[in-house]
Amino acid sequence: MDIQELYQEIILDHSRYPRNFGKPKEGNFVEAEGTNPSCGDSIRVFAQLDPQHQIIETICFEGKGCAICMASASLMTEVAKKKKIEQIKALKENLQGFLTGNEKLKEELPEELACLKGVRHFPIRVKCALLPWHALDKLLTHF
């Protein structure tokens, strides 16, 4: 795989025009932050949670980072919205296992995240892709 394949059009689009970007102006949000001191990427994730139904009602983020980090955060917010907490935790574990090891995907990634599969071939970029997911994982400890 060459570097051109890593930076697919969808990665560049989500990086340049991140979805669900910005700090919420009002509402009852919980938040968590993730930083990578080695490269300076920093992401803060905000979510409204429905504890009764164990669902992420709304999710958004702010921060700065490389194209892979920003695209991963943008894609994560699109996938996580209106999903059950257990689904998101399982998805994060599946993605992390695939990107960091030799594990095959336990379940196929949602179509929206398929573009992140190429990150696996560039170990130095794996932390960038997983940073927003680690922040979300921290946020979910509020349940």
C-alpha angles and dihedrals in degrees: 000000000000129000092257090064091052093057097054119174092259092054091051092046094052090045095051096039106026115195120229090015121161142054114283113253096212142355137077103298131163118210143195134182135219126193135180107207093190094065105014098244111152128181130180116195124201125193141173108219131201101212094185093059096025092235134141101233099184132002134183139156145204133195145092133268148122123307093266093050095047093045092048091051092048093048091045092056091050093051098041099051112110092000127129116256093239090054092053094047091050091047092051092049091048093049093045093049091050096046097044104038146023092271119129116230110279088209129009113268117248111268091252091061099044090096089067093064091089091062088075090074092058107057093185089061096049092085089052092054094045098044096088091045091054089050090051090049089055090048091054091060084079087079 
